[in-house]
């Protein structure tokens, strides 16, 4: 037995060496595959849309074109911070973000211009005049009324001033200092009526407000449950609850309304114009409409060719003719003014 021991030791050593070689080879193969994947033609997109939507965009675009797009979920705040990071390791070729973020990135010379027949179909108010960013979807503020209020009063109110006319109307309203979208409404309303006019209106409206909510969904549930006659909410949330069977009626303000705009832009780092242009144009397609609807997101399309939804009256959307040139600091200043002069009424 002893004379076979050296041979057994050699065999064990050879087997161990083979096993180690296989392990090293497998690791090397994985590293090469990863390097090949990273070197493959692809786009990096920072997107403020929900994660499920972003995965759907990447998957569906690959099915349609065979081109890979890494759609990385980022908040608006994260996009702002990352694009200010020196020597960013993997800078984005494109961003999908709010209008304010897009405007700021243009000012910081982070974007490159692009226009196409798809972007040409977007109204001038919903895109950059120089083509540096283009609006994709907007989410307007709308009225909702309960089924019981509809039975008593029909499809009213239909304008912002009509919200003040029924002395018995009970209303749920967004906390204008709690959400970016609500702050955007405040800035747009002040742009339309001036600070003094907006202040007078909002103080008068407060007599009808039973609660200021920090959640649009709360307002919809309150109205759907009959605990308030009407509410002011974002259209996407109202449509989602309506699709799910909530007993509400959605009314677009006939005299216009504010809107939260989400758009896309190609960054200065992008070197693959062909793929970036194809992806941006594809964002206007029916494929993307299907992705949004599968995720129960019902936005309004900026493009004249988009599938947009009418309200309970059968009317289309009217928007405030605003320029929306306010800064984030300016919005916060107006929100502070609303808290002090309207919500709690301590200042004129």
C-alpha positions as CSV (number, residue, x, y, z in Angstrom):
1,X,0.0,0.0,0.0
2,X,2.8,2.3,0.9
3,X,4.3,2.1,-2.6
4,X,1.1,3.5,-4.1
5,X,1.0,6.5,-1.8
6,X,3.2,8.7,-3.9
7,X,1.1,8.0,-6.9
8,X,-2.1,8.7,-5.0
9,X,-0.7,12.0,-3.8
10,X,0.3,12.9,-7.4
11,X,-3.2,12.1,-8.6
12,X,-4.8,14.2,-5.9
13,X,-2.5,17.0,-6.7
14,X,-3.3,16.8,-10.4
15,X,-7.1,16.7,-9.7
16,X,-6.8,19.7,-7.4
17,X,-4.8,21.5,-10.0
18,X,-7.4,20.7,-12.7
19,X,-10.2,21.9,-10.4
20,X,-8.4,25.2,-9.7
21,X,-7.7,25.7,-13.4
22,X,-11.4,25.1,-14.2
23,X,-12.4,27.6,-11.5
24,X,-9.9,30.2,-12.8
25,X,-11.0,29.6,-16.4
26,X,-14.6,30.0,-15.5
27,X,-14.0,33.3,-13.6
28,X,-11.9,34.6,-16.5
29,X,-14.7,33.6,-18.9
30,X,-17.3,35.5,-16.8
31,X,-15.0,38.5,-16.7
32,X,-14.6,38.4,-20.4
33,X,-18.3,38.1,-20.9
34,X,-19.0,41.1,-18.6
35,X,-16.4,43.1,-20.4
36,X,-17.9,42.2,-23.8
37,X,-21.4,43.2,-22.5
38,X,-20.1,46.5,-21.3
39,X,-18.3,47.1,-24.5
40,X,-21.4,46.2,-26.6
41,X,-23.3,49.1,-28.1
42,X,-25.8,50.4,-25.6
43,X,-27.2,53.6,-24.0
44,X,-27.3,54.6,-20.4
45,X,-30.5,56.4,-19.4
46,X,-31.3,58.0,-16.0
47,X,-35.0,57.9,-15.6
48,X,-37.3,59.4,-12.9
49,X,-40.1,57.1,-13.9
50,X,-41.0,54.1,-11.7
51,X,-38.7,51.1,-11.7
52,X,-41.3,48.8,-13.3
53,X,-41.8,51.3,-16.2
54,X,-38.0,51.6,-16.7
55,X,-37.5,47.9,-16.9
56,X,-40.4,47.7,-19.4
57,X,-38.8,50.4,-21.5
58,X,-35.5,48.6,-21.7
59,X,-37.1,45.2,-22.4
60,X,-39.5,46.4,-25.1
61,X,-37.0,48.6,-26.9
62,X,-34.6,45.6,-27.1
63,X,-37.4,43.4,-28.5
64,X,-38.2,46.0,-31.2
65,X,-34.6,47.0,-32.2
66,X,-32.1,44.5,-30.7
67,X,-30.4,47.5,-29.1
68,X,-29.7,47.5,-25.4
69,X,-30.6,50.5,-23.2
70,X,-29.7,50.5,-19.5
71,X,-32.5,52.5,-17.9
72,X,-31.4,53.3,-14.4
73,X,-34.1,54.5,-12.0
74,X,-33.1,57.8,-10.3
75,X,-35.1,60.5,-8.6
76,X,-35.1,64.0,-9.9
77,X,-32.9,64.9,-7.0
78,X,-30.4,62.1,-7.7
79,X,-30.2,63.1,-11.4
80,X,-29.4,66.7,-10.4
81,X,-26.6,65.5,-8.0
82,X,-25.1,62.9,-10.3
83,X,-24.9,65.3,-13.3
84,X,-22.9,67.7,-11.1
85,X,-20.5,65.0,-10.0
86,X,-17.0,65.5,-11.5
87,X,-15.6,62.6,-13.5
88,X,-18.9,60.6,-13.3
89,X,-17.9,56.9,-13.9
90,X,-20.9,56.1,-16.1
91,X,-22.5,59.3,-17.3
92,X,-25.9,59.0,-18.9
93,X,-26.5,59.3,-22.6
94,X,-30.1,60.5,-21.9
95,X,-32.3,61.6,-19.0
96,X,-36.0,61.3,-18.4
97,X,-36.9,63.8,-15.8
98,X,-39.2,66.7,-14.7
99,X,-39.4,69.9,-16.7
100,X,-37.5,71.8,-13.9
101,X,-34.6,69.3,-14.0
102,X,-34.4,69.5,-17.8
103,X,-34.4,73.3,-17.8
104,X,-31.6,73.4,-15.2
105,X,-29.5,70.9,-17.2
106,X,-29.9,73.0,-20.3
107,X,-28.7,76.1,-18.3
108,X,-25.7,74.1,-17.1
109,X,-24.8,73.1,-20.8
110,X,-25.4,69.4,-20.0
111,X,-27.6,68.7,-23.0
112,X,-27.4,68.5,-26.8
113,X,-30.1,69.5,-29.2
114,X,-32.2,67.1,-31.2
115,X,-35.4,67.5,-33.2
116,X,-37.5,65.1,-35.3
117,X,-41.0,64.7,-36.7
118,X,-42.0,63.2,-33.3
119,X,-40.7,66.1,-31.3
120,X,-42.2,68.5,-33.9
121,X,-45.6,67.2,-33.0
122,X,-45.2,68.5,-29.4
123,X,-46.6,72.0,-28.8
124,X,-44.0,74.7,-28.3
125,X,-45.0,75.3,-24.7
126,X,-44.2,71.7,-23.8
127,X,-40.6,71.6,-25.1
128,X,-37.4,73.7,-25.3
129,X,-37.4,76.1,-28.2
130,X,-33.9,75.1,-29.2
131,X,-34.6,71.4,-29.1
132,X,-32.5,70.7,-26.0
133,X,-35.4,68.8,-24.3
134,X,-38.8,67.6,-25.3
135,X,-41.9,66.9,-23.1
136,X,-43.2,63.4,-23.2
137,X,-46.1,63.2,-20.7
138,X,-47.9,65.7,-18.5
139,X,-50.0,65.2,-15.4
140,X,-52.6,68.0,-15.0
141,X,-54.5,69.1,-11.9
142,X,-58.2,68.3,-12.3
143,X,-61.5,68.4,-10.4
144,X,-63.2,65.3,-9.2
145,X,-66.7,65.2,-7.8
146,X,-68.5,62.5,-5.8
147,X,-71.4,60.5,-7.2
148,X,-73.8,62.0,-4.7
149,X,-72.7,65.6,-5.6
150,X,-73.2,64.7,-9.3
151,X,-76.7,63.5,-8.6
152,X,-77.5,66.9,-6.9
153,X,-75.6,69.3,-9.2
154,X,-74.6,67.5,-12.4
155,X,-71.1,67.9,-13.8
156,X,-70.1,71.0,-12.0
157,X,-68.0,73.0,-11.0
158,X,-66.3,73.4,-14.4
159,X,-64.0,76.4,-13.7
160,X,-61.7,77.5,-10.8
161,X,-64.1,80.4,-10.0
162,X,-67.1,78.0,-9.9
163,X,-65.4,76.2,-7.0
164,X,-66.4,79.2,-5.0
165,X,-70.0,79.5,-6.0
166,X,-71.7,76.7,-4.1
167,X,-71.7,77.9,-0.5
168,X,-72.3,74.3,0.7
169,X,-69.5,72.7,-1.4
170,X,-67.0,70.7,0.7
171,X,-63.5,70.3,-0.9
172,X,-60.3,68.4,-0.3
173,X,-57.3,70.2,-1.7
174,X,-53.5,69.4,-1.9
175,X,-51.2,70.8,0.7
176,X,-49.4,73.3,-1.6
177,X,-46.2,73.1,0.5
178,X,-45.9,69.3,0.7
179,X,-45.5,68.1,-2.9
180,X,-43.5,69.3,-5.9
181,X,-46.6,68.9,-8.1
182,X,-48.7,71.0,-5.7
183,X,-46.0,73.6,-5.6
184,X,-45.9,73.7,-9.4
185,X,-49.7,74.4,-9.3
186,X,-49.1,77.3,-6.9
187,X,-46.4,78.8,-9.1
188,X,-48.6,78.5,-12.2
189,X,-51.6,79.9,-10.4
190,X,-49.6,82.9,-9.2
191,X,-48.3,83.4,-12.7
192,X,-51.8,83.4,-14.0
193,X,-53.4,85.7,-11.4
194,X,-50.6,87.5,-9.7
195,X,-49.6,87.0,-6.1
196,X,-52.4,89.3,-4.8
197,X,-55.1,87.8,-7.0
198,X,-54.0,84.2,-6.2
199,X,-53.9,85.0,-2.5
200,X,-57.4,86.4,-2.5
201,X,-58.7,83.4,-4.4
202,X,-57.0,80.8,-2.2
203,X,-58.2,82.5,1.0
204,X,-61.7,82.4,-0.3
205,X,-61.4,78.8,-1.4
206,X,-60.2,77.9,2.1
207,X,-63.7,78.4,3.4
208,X,-64.7,75.3,1.4
209,X,-61.6,73.2,2.2
210,X,-62.2,70.4,4.8
211,X,-58.7,69.1,4.6
212,X,-55.3,69.8,3.0
213,X,-53.8,66.5,2.1
214,X,-50.1,65.6,1.5
215,X,-51.2,62.7,-0.7
216,X,-53.3,63.0,-3.9
217,X,-54.6,59.4,-3.4
218,X,-56.0,60.5,0.0
219,X,-58.1,63.2,-1.7
220,X,-59.4,60.7,-4.3
221,X,-60.4,58.2,-1.6
222,X,-62.2,60.9,0.5
223,X,-64.3,62.0,-2.5
224,X,-65.0,58.5,-3.6
225,X,-66.1,57.6,-0.1
226,X,-68.6,60.6,-0.1
227,X,-66.8,62.4,2.7
228,X,-66.3,65.5,0.5
229,X,-68.2,66.8,-2.5
230,X,-65.2,67.5,-4.6
231,X,-61.4,67.5,-4.8
232,X,-58.5,68.9,-6.7
233,X,-56.0,66.1,-7.6
234,X,-53.7,65.0,-10.4
235,X,-55.3,63.4,-13.4
236,X,-53.1,60.3,-13.3
237,X,-54.3,59.4,-9.8
238,X,-57.9,60.2,-10.6
239,X,-57.8,58.1,-13.7
240,X,-56.2,55.2,-11.9
241,X,-59.0,55.1,-9.2
242,X,-61.7,55.7,-11.9
243,X,-60.3,52.7,-13.9
244,X,-60.5,50.6,-10.7
245,X,-64.2,51.5,-10.3
246,X,-64.1,54.4,-7.8
247,X,-67.5,56.4,-8.0
248,X,-66.0,59.7,-9.1
249,X,-66.4,62.0,-12.1
250,X,-63.3,63.7,-13.5
251,X,-63.7,67.3,-14.8
252,X,-61.0,69.3,-16.6
253,X,-61.2,72.9,-15.6
254,X,-62.6,74.7,-18.6
255,X,-60.4,77.8,-17.9
256,X,-57.2,75.8,-17.9
257,X,-55.1,74.1,-15.3
258,X,-51.5,73.5,-14.2
259,X,-49.5,70.4,-15.2
260,X,-46.5,68.5,-14.1
261,X,-44.4,67.8,-17.2
262,X,-41.9,64.9,-17.7
263,X,-39.6,64.9,-20.7
264,X,-36.5,63.5,-22.2
265,X,-33.1,64.9,-23.3
266,X,-29.9,63.7,-24.8
267,X,-26.8,64.6,-22.7
268,X,-23.5,66.0,-23.8
269,X,-21.9,62.6,-23.1
270,X,-23.9,60.8,-25.7
271,X,-21.8,59.7,-28.7
272,X,-24.2,57.3,-30.3
273,X,-26.7,59.7,-32.0
274,X,-28.4,57.0,-34.1
275,X,-29.4,54.9,-31.0
276,X,-30.3,57.9,-28.9
277,X,-32.5,59.4,-31.6
278,X,-34.2,56.1,-32.1
279,X,-34.9,55.6,-28.4
280,X,-36.2,59.2,-28.0
281,X,-38.5,58.9,-31.0
282,X,-39.7,55.5,-29.8
283,X,-40.8,57.0,-26.5
284,X,-43.7,58.6,-28.4
285,X,-44.9,55.1,-29.6
286,X,-47.9,52.9,-28.8
287,X,-45.4,50.5,-27.2
288,X,-44.7,53.0,-24.5
289,X,-48.4,53.7,-24.0
290,X,-48.9,50.0,-23.4
291,X,-46.1,49.9,-20.8
292,X,-47.6,52.8,-18.9
293,X,-51.1,51.3,-18.9
294,X,-49.8,47.9,-17.8
295,X,-48.4,49.7,-14.8
296,X,-51.7,51.6,-14.2
297,X,-50.1,55.0,-15.1
298,X,-52.5,57.2,-17.1
299,X,-50.7,60.3,-18.2
300,X,-51.6,62.9,-20.8
301,X,-49.4,62.8,-23.9
302,X,-47.7,66.0,-25.1
303,X,-47.7,64.9,-28.7
304,X,-50.6,65.8,-31.0
305,X,-50.7,62.2,-32.0
306,X,-50.9,60.8,-28.5
307,X,-53.9,58.8,-27.1
308,X,-55.4,61.4,-24.8
309,X,-58.5,60.9,-22.6
310,X,-61.5,63.2,-22.5
311,X,-63.2,64.1,-19.2
312,X,-66.7,63.2,-18.0
313,X,-68.1,66.1,-20.1
314,X,-66.4,64.8,-23.2
315,X,-64.0,67.7,-23.3
316,X,-60.3,67.8,-23.9
317,X,-57.7,69.3,-21.6
318,X,-57.0,73.1,-21.5
319,X,-53.7,74.2,-20.0
320,X,-52.7,77.4,-18.3
321,X,-50.6,79.5,-20.8
322,X,-47.7,79.8,-18.4
323,X,-44.0,80.0,-19.1
324,X,-43.0,78.3,-15.8
325,X,-39.7,80.1,-15.4
326,X,-39.6,79.8,-11.7
327,X,-36.6,78.2,-9.9
328,X,-36.7,75.6,-7.1
329,X,-35.9,78.4,-4.7
330,X,-38.6,80.5,-6.1
331,X,-41.1,77.7,-5.7
332,X,-40.1,77.2,-2.1
333,X,-40.5,80.9,-1.4
334,X,-44.0,80.9,-2.8
335,X,-44.8,77.8,-0.7
336,X,-43.6,79.6,2.4
337,X,-45.8,82.6,1.4
338,X,-48.8,80.3,1.0
339,X,-48.3,78.7,4.5
340,X,-48.0,82.1,6.2
341,X,-50.5,84.2,4.3
342,X,-53.2,81.7,3.3
343,X,-53.0,78.4,5.2
344,X,-52.6,80.1,8.6
345,X,-53.3,83.7,7.6
346,X,-50.7,85.4,9.7
347,X,-49.3,87.6,7.0
348,X,-51.0,89.7,4.3
